[in-house]
Amino acid sequence: MISKKTKKLMIPGPVEVHPDVLRALAEPVEPHYGDAWVEKYQRVLSLLAEVFNTKGDIFLMMGSGSCAIDAAIGSSLLTGEKIIVGNNGFFGDRLVSIARRNGLKVVEVAGEWGKKLDPQDFSKAFKKHPDAKGVAVVHSETSTTVINPVEEIGPIARKHDAVFIVDAVSALGGLPYDMGAWCIDICATASQKCLGAPPGLAPIAITKRAWEFINRVETNAHGWYTDLRVWRKYSIDWADWHPTPVTMATNIVNALLVALEQLMKEGIVNRMERYRRLALQLREGMRAAGMPPFTPDEELNPVLTAGYSPKGIPSSEVVKYLFEKYNIQISGGLGELKQKVFRIGHMSPIITEQDISLVCNALNAFGK
């Protein structure tokens, strides 16, 4: 059993961060403008471009991943237009909500929780709604751990001349990415998951094609802060001294820079393979404890695993046991999976095989 002073955080984000990342947070506050800051800020954007695998524009919004998703949907589509939204989990449902609150007509492609979205369902949706202007999908559905086939859905959206928006909040930095090959026009994520930084920043990548949708009108009724044209204006007009429209969270940016440099030092491919090995190790331990994974191994999520609670036992009891007995914090299920599954995040860059063994041993001790 580990000490109460050394809580092991293994929820689906925020994650435990490297001590050097924490030290960056503790540095003196610096201004969000000037030569030194612009150079640092551009360095962060260049590293993010490597992770997004894009040559498009990148902005570093302050807020949760939902802030960037709101900006993506609200900036690229006009009130009254149709958007096809994939929904097979809690965060797919959130995409639906964000789209509707931006005044859009939502065509919902509903999928079963725990099953991948079917790309052909998007083709069928376009046959019924050829006037749809956008498609939005969650890549890694955090509520179920399911990975949706965005690489197959993107070309369908492109074929029908629709803007393709991807929620990569729990995917970017843990799963492979190729915005160009996958026809992703706008991709939104967050700092506190696979990128290995504290919460507070919402990176968003926008391609040249996406700007064609965004530029269709001069004004937008969907807000100011989340209007991507506002961010572009400052990134151009004030590029040499103040590249953002608002005061930037400089210390969190400093922390993200350290986390990104660590990622590049390890290598993106190497880190993803390490995550995959940890996922397989965890799955083996869960089965040994009588709590099998929610998805099959061939569909594993390398950064997040859900498991079934023992028969007749609410998953909240497993969550409570691990926290009170071993000081390991995991998460319960969401939505229709509440009390059926628990979720274990292993997307922190500093999670090790020893950490996974600790969790597996704790699960194995449950009820004994």
C-alpha positions in Angstrom: 0.0 0.0 0.0 1.3 3.5 -0.9 1.4 6.5 1.4 -1.5 8.9 1.5 1.0 11.5 0.7 1.7 9.9 -2.7 -1.7 9.7 -4.4 -1.6 8.1 -7.8 -3.7 10.0 -10.2 -5.0 7.7 -12.9 -8.2 9.4 -14.1 -8.8 10.2 -17.8 -7.3 13.7 -17.2 -5.9 15.8 -15.8 -2.8 13.7 -15.5 0.2 13.6 -13.3 2.9 15.8 -14.9 6.6 15.6 -14.8 8.4 17.5 -11.9 10.1 19.7 -14.5 6.7 20.7 -15.8 5.6 21.6 -12.3 8.7 23.7 -11.8 7.9 25.7 -14.9 4.6 26.6 -13.3 6.5 28.0 -10.3 8.7 30.4 -12.3 8.0 34.1 -11.9 5.1 35.4 -13.9 6.2 37.0 -17.2 4.4 39.3 -19.6 2.4 37.9 -22.5 4.0 40.2 -25.0 7.4 41.3 -26.2 10.2 39.7 -28.2 11.1 37.0 -25.7 7.6 35.9 -25.2 6.8 35.8 -28.9 9.8 33.6 -29.6 8.7 31.2 -26.8 5.1 31.2 -27.9 6.1 30.4 -31.5 8.3 27.6 -30.3 5.2 26.0 -28.6 3.1 26.4 -31.7 5.9 24.8 -33.9 6.1 21.8 -31.5 2.3 21.4 -31.5 2.3 21.4 -35.3 4.5 18.3 -35.2 2.0 16.6 -32.8 -1.0 17.6 -34.9 1.0 16.7 -38.0 -0.2 19.8 -39.8 1.1 22.8 -41.7 -2.0 24.8 -40.9 -2.5 27.5 -38.3 -2.4 26.8 -34.6 -3.8 28.9 -31.8 -3.4 28.3 -28.1 -6.8 29.2 -26.6 -7.2 29.4 -22.8 -9.9 27.1 -21.5 -10.9 23.5 -21.6 -10.9 21.4 -24.7 -14.6 22.2 -25.0 -13.7 25.9 -25.5 -11.7 25.0 -28.6 -14.5 22.7 -29.9 -17.0 25.5 -29.4 -14.7 27.8 -31.4 -14.3 25.2 -34.2 -18.0 24.6 -34.6 -19.1 28.2 -34.0 -16.5 29.8 -36.3 -16.9 27.5 -39.3 -20.7 27.1 -39.6 -23.4 29.7 -39.8 -26.6 29.8 -37.8 -29.2 27.5 -39.4 -26.7 25.3 -41.3 -26.7 21.6 -40.9 -23.9 19.6 -39.3 -23.7 15.8 -39.1 -22.5 14.8 -35.6 -21.3 11.3 -34.6 -22.6 10.4 -31.2 -21.6 7.2 -29.5 -20.8 8.4 -26.0 -21.0 11.2 -23.5 -18.7 13.6 -25.4 -20.4 12.8 -28.7 -23.5 14.0 -26.9 -21.6 17.1 -25.9 -20.8 17.8 -29.6 -24.5 17.7 -30.3 -25.2 20.1 -27.5 -22.4 22.6 -28.6 -23.7 22.5 -32.2 -27.3 23.2 -31.2 -26.3 26.0 -28.9 -24.5 27.6 -31.9 -27.8 27.6 -33.7 -27.1 24.7 -36.0 -29.4 22.0 -37.3 -27.9 18.7 -36.1 -28.2 15.5 -38.0 -27.2 13.0 -35.5 -25.4 9.8 -36.4 -26.1 7.7 -33.4 -24.0 4.8 -32.4 -24.0 2.2 -29.6 -22.0 3.1 -26.5 -18.9 0.9 -26.7 -19.0 0.5 -30.4 -17.2 2.5 -33.1 -19.1 4.8 -35.3 -19.7 3.3 -38.8 -18.4 5.5 -41.6 -21.1 4.3 -43.9 -23.7 5.9 -41.6 -22.2 9.2 -42.5 -22.5 8.5 -46.2 -26.2 7.6 -45.6 -26.6 10.9 -43.6 -25.3 12.9 -46.6 -27.7 11.1 -48.9 -30.6 12.3 -46.8 -29.0 15.7 -46.1 -26.9 16.7 -49.1 -27.0 20.3 -47.9 -25.0 19.5 -44.7 -22.0 21.8 -44.4 -20.1 20.1 -41.6 -19.2 16.9 -39.8 -18.0 16.6 -36.2 -16.7 13.5 -34.5 -14.9 12.6 -31.2 -11.7 10.7 -32.0 -11.1 9.1 -28.6 -14.5 8.9 -26.8 -13.4 9.3 -23.2 -16.6 8.0 -21.7 -16.2 4.5 -23.3 -12.5 4.5 -24.4 -13.7 3.7 -28.0 -11.6 5.1 -30.8 -13.7 6.3 -33.7 -12.4 5.9 -37.3 -11.8 9.5 -38.1 -9.4 8.5 -40.9 -12.4 6.9 -42.7 -15.0 9.6 -41.9 -12.8 12.5 -43.0 -12.7 11.5 -46.7 -16.5 11.1 -46.7 -16.9 14.7 -45.4 -14.4 15.9 -48.0 -16.3 14.2 -50.8 -19.4 16.1 -49.8 -17.6 19.4 -49.4 -18.2 19.6 -45.7 -15.8 21.0 -43.1 -14.5 18.1 -40.9 -14.1 18.9 -37.2 -12.4 16.5 -34.8 -12.5 16.5 -31.0 -9.0 15.2 -30.1 -9.1 16.1 -26.5 -8.0 12.7 -25.1 -6.3 11.6 -28.3 -3.6 14.1 -29.4 -0.2 13.0 -28.2 -1.4 9.5 -27.5 -2.7 8.4 -30.8 -1.2 8.8 -34.3 -2.3 11.9 -36.2 -2.3 13.0 -39.8 -4.7 15.9 -40.4 -3.9 16.0 -44.1 -4.3 12.4 -44.9 -7.4 12.1 -42.8 -9.0 15.2 -44.3 -9.3 16.9 -40.9 -10.0 20.6 -41.3 -10.1 21.7 -37.7 -8.8 19.7 -34.7 -9.2 20.7 -31.1 -7.5 19.3 -28.0 -6.5 20.2 -24.4 -3.2 20.5 -22.5 -4.1 18.3 -19.5 -4.3 14.8 -21.1 -1.8 13.1 -23.5 0.2 16.3 -23.9 1.3 16.0 -20.2 0.7 19.6 -19.0 -1.6 21.1 -16.4 -5.2 22.0 -17.4 -6.0 25.5 -18.8 -5.0 25.5 -22.5 -6.9 24.4 -25.6 -4.7 24.1 -28.7 -6.6 24.2 -32.0 -5.3 23.5 -35.5 -7.0 25.1 -38.5 -6.2 24.2 -42.2 -6.3 26.4 -45.2 -9.5 24.7 -46.4 -11.1 25.4 -43.0 -10.6 29.1 -43.5 -12.7 29.0 -46.6 -15.6 28.0 -44.4 -14.7 30.5 -41.7 -14.3 33.4 -44.1 -17.7 33.1 -45.7 -19.2 36.0 -43.8 -17.6 39.1 -42.3 -19.3 38.8 -38.9 -20.3 35.9 -36.7 -23.2 35.7 -34.2 -21.5 33.0 -32.2 -19.3 35.1 -29.9 -16.0 37.0 -29.9 -13.6 35.0 -27.8 -14.4 31.8 -29.7 -14.3 33.4 -33.1 -11.2 32.0 -34.8 -11.0 35.1 -37.0 -10.3 37.2 -33.9 -7.4 34.9 -33.1 -6.1 35.0 -36.6 -6.3 38.8 -36.7 -4.0 39.2 -33.7 -1.7 36.5 -34.8 -1.1 38.5 -37.9 -1.5 42.2 -37.0 0.3 41.9 -33.6 2.6 39.0 -34.6 5.8 40.8 -33.6 4.8 41.6 -30.0 1.4 40.4 -28.8 0.2 37.4 -30.9 -3.0 36.6 -29.0 -6.2 38.7 -28.5 -6.2 38.3 -24.7 -3.8 37.9 -21.8 -2.1 34.6 -22.2 -1.7 32.2 -19.2 2.1 32.4 -19.5 3.0 30.0 -16.8 0.9 27.2 -18.2 2.4 27.9 -21.6 5.8 27.5 -20.0 4.7 24.2 -18.5 3.3 23.0 -21.9 6.6 23.9 -23.6 8.5 21.7 -21.2 6.0 18.8 -21.7 6.3 19.1 -25.5 10.0 19.2 -25.4 10.0 16.0 -23.3 7.6 14.4 -25.9 10.0 15.3 -28.7 13.0 14.0 -26.8 11.3 10.6 -26.3 9.9 10.6 -29.8 6.2 10.7 -30.6 6.2 7.1 -32.1 8.2 5.8 -29.1 5.8 7.3 -26.6 2.7 5.9 -28.3 4.3 2.5 -28.4 5.1 2.7 -24.7 1.4 3.7 -24.0 0.3 0.6 -26.0 2.5 -1.7 -23.9 1.1 -0.2 -20.7 -2.5 -0.7 -22.0 -1.8 -4.4 -22.7 -0.3 -4.9 -19.3 -3.3 -3.3 -17.6 -5.7 -5.4 -19.6 -4.0 -8.6 -18.6 -4.1 -7.5 -14.9 -7.8 -6.6 -15.1 -8.7 -10.0 -16.5 -6.7 -11.7 -13.8 -8.7 -9.7 -11.3 -12.0 -10.7 -12.8 -12.8 -7.3 -14.2 -12.4 -7.6 -18.0 -11.9 -4.6 -20.3 -14.9 -3.0 -21.8 -13.5 -3.2 -25.4 -11.6 -6.0 -27.1 -7.8 -5.9 -27.3 -7.8 -5.3 -31.0 -9.7 -2.1 -30.3 -7.7 -1.0 -27.3 -7.2 2.7 -26.5 -3.5 3.1 -25.6 -4.1 5.9 -23.2 -7.4 4.9 -21.5 -9.0 1.7 -20.4 -12.5 0.9 -19.1 -13.3 -2.2 -17.2 -16.4 -4.0 -16.1 -17.2 -3.9 -12.4 -17.7 -7.4 -10.8 -21.2 -8.7 -11.2 -23.7 -7.1 -8.8 -21.2 -4.5 -7.6 -21.5 -0.8 -8.6 -18.3 0.5 -10.2 -18.3 3.3 -7.7 -17.4 0.7 -5.1 -14.3 -0.2 -7.1 -13.4 3.5 -7.4 -13.9 4.1 -3.7 -11.9 1.0 -2.7 -8.8 1.9 -4.8 -8.8 5.5 -3.4 -9.4 4.7 0.3 -7.3 1.6 0.5 -4.5 2.3 -2.0 -4.8 6.0 -2.7 -5.2 5.4 -6.4 -7.7 7.7 -8.0 -9.6 6.3 -11.0 -12.9 7.3 -12.5 -16.4 5.7 -12.7 -18.6 5.4 -15.8 -20.5 8.2 -17.4 -24.0 8.3 -18.8 -25.6 5.0 -19.4 -22.4 3.2 -18.3 -22.5 4.8 -14.8 -22.1 2.1 -12.2 -21.3 -0.5 -14.9 -17.7 0.4 -15.7 -14.7 2.2 -14.2 -12.1 4.1 -16.3 -8.4 4.1 -15.8 -6.3 6.8 -17.5 -2.7 5.9 -18.4 -2.0 8.9 -20.6 0.4 10.6 -18.2 3.9 10.7 -19.7 5.3 9.6 -16.3 3.1 6.5 -15.9 5.3 3.4 -15.6 5.0 -0.4 -15.6 5.3 -0.3 -11.9 2.3 2.1 -11.7 0.2 -0.3 -13.8 1.3 -3.2 -11.6 0.2 -1.3 -8.5 -3.3 -0.8 -10.0 -3.6 -4.4 -11.1 -2.6 -5.6 -7.6 -5.2 -3.3 -6.1 -7.9 -4.5 -8.4 -7.0 -8.1 -7.6 -7.3 -7.4 -3.9 -10.8 -6.0 -4.3 -13.3 -8.1 -2.4 -10.7 -10.4 -0.9 
